[in-house]
Amino acid sequence: MYSVEWQKRGLPHAHILIWFVDKIRAEDINSLISVEIPDPSTDQLLFDIVTTNMIHGPCGILNRSSPCMVDGKCTKRFPKDFINDTVTHIDGYPIYRRRSTENGGQSFIKTISNADIDIDNRWVVPYSPLLSKTFNAHINPLTPSGPQNLTTFVYGGFVDIWIREMDSSAFSLFLLTVGGRKRTGA
């Protein structure tokens, strides 16, 4: 099941519902969804895709005029806190592993308004390494395990990718939003 919306800039935005036969377990989340900057010495392509498409802002004290800022706070709750292991939060959404550079995380320098800013894992939007490399696009995965409203997701679009473990079945639910972008170059 899927729906396609058109963003204000005229780009397509799709919500896609995918069913898996096997359950996706909490220990599998880090291999499917990441919020860490890839190591460019290991995977330069994924590093380039993530640093181009999956970095929020920055906002807050680094950029108070960012569109996400309302009353001096980021509406998307960035920057996120560092955490060494993915854990499932009480609301059903996991808190993804975001390691600091001291604990094995990566960072890079981004120039904004003629200022060099050190961007680390606190600014990374969730992404799927496989889907990011396949489509070279902004694809935002989330993994709530609590009850949600599918109609709102597919037709109203409040969350981007959704993996939910079903208590009484062997299926997992995977919802995916692909945000369109203008291609550059050939």
N, C-alpha and C positions, 0 to 999 in steps of 0.2 A: 504494500500500500504506500502511496506517496502523494504529496501535493506540491505544487510549484507556485511560488509567489513571486511578484516582481517588486524589487526594492525601489526606493525613491530615486536612485541613480539609474534605474532601468535595467538592473542586472538581475538574473534569476536567483531564486533562493528556494531550495527544495528540502522538504522533510520526507525522510524515507524510513519505513518500518521494515525491519528484517527479523525473521525468526531463526534462531539456531536450534539444532537438534540437541546439542549438549549444553548443560548448564555452564555458565561462566562463573567461576568461583572467585572469591576475594583475592586469592593469591595469584590469579591470572590477570588481574586488572593492569598491573604495571607493564605487562607485555602487550596489552591491547591499547592502552591509553596512557599518555605521558604528559607531564607538565614540566619537563626539564629540557633545557637547551642541549641538543646532541653534541657530542664531541666531534669537532670538525676533522680531527686526525683519523677518526674511525669512519665517519659518514658525512662527507662534505656536502653532498646533495641534500640530505635531510636537514643539516645545519642551515643551509641557505634557504630552504623552504620554510623552516620554522622561524628563523629570524626575520624573514620577509612577511610571512602571513599570520603568525601565531603569537605575536608580542602585543600585549595590551599597552596602550599609551606610549610612554609613561605619563602618569598624571600626578595629582597630589602636589606636593611641594616642588616636584620637578617640572610640572606644567599645569598651573592653576587654571589655564584657559581651555583645557581639554574638554571635549563635548560631554564626557561622562561625569564631569564635576557638577554637583549640586550642593549648595550650602557648604562648600569647602570640603566635601567628601566625594569619593568615587562611588557612583551608583552600582558599579560592578564589584566593589569591595577589593580593589587592588590598591597597593601591593599585598599579596597573600603572605602568610607566615611560612617560614621554613619548617619542614617536617622530614624526618629521616625514613619513615615508613608509611605506606598507605594504610589508613584506618577507615572503618565504616562509622560514620557519624550517626547520632541518634535519629536524625531525620531521614535516614536511609541513603543519603548521598555520601560517597566516600570523600575523605580528605586525602588528596593525592600526595604522593611523595614529592617533595620539593627540597632537594638538598642544597645547602649553602656551598660556596666554593671551598670552604674549609672541610666539608664533608663529602667531596667528590662531585659537586655540581659545577656547571660551566657558567661562563659569563662572556659578554662581548661588548664592545663600545659602539654606541649608536649616537650619531650626531643629530641634535635637535636644536633648531634656532641657533646655529653656530656654536653650540656647546656639546662637548663630548660627555655622554652619560653611560655609566657602567650598568648594563642590563643583566640581571641574573634571573634565576628561576622564579622569583617572586612575581615576575611580569608575564609568565608564559600562560597562554590560554590552553586548556586541554586539547590534545590532538591525538590522532591515530597515526603512528609512523607509517603503517602500510598504506592507508588511504591518502595521507599527505604526499607520499612519494608517488602514488599512482596518479593523483589528480592535480598536484601542485596548486592547491587551493586552500582557502580557509575552510576547514572542516572541524567543527567543534564538538567533541564527544563529552557526554556526562553519563554517570552511571548510578542513578537512583535505584534503590532496591525496594523502596516503599511504594504503596499504592499511588497511582497517578491517573490523570484523565487523558486517555489516548485521543479522544476527539479533539480536545484542546490542543494537544501536541501536533497532531497531523494537520488540523485545519486552522488552528489559532497560532501555533508556533511559539511557545514560550520557553522551550528548551531545545537543545540541538542534537545530541546523540544520547540515547538512553539504553542502558543494559539493565535488565531487571531479572533477578532470580525468582522463579515461580516456586512457591512452597510445595504445591501438589503435582507438579509435572516435571518432565525432564527438559523443558524448553527454557530458553532465555530470550529475552526481547531486546532488540538492538534498533534504536531509532537514530537516524542520521540526518543532519542538515548540511547541505552543501551550499555555501555562499558563492555566488558568481563573482567574477572579477574580470576586468578588461585585460586582454592579453597584450603583452608588449613584445616588440621584436617580431621575427619571422615565425 
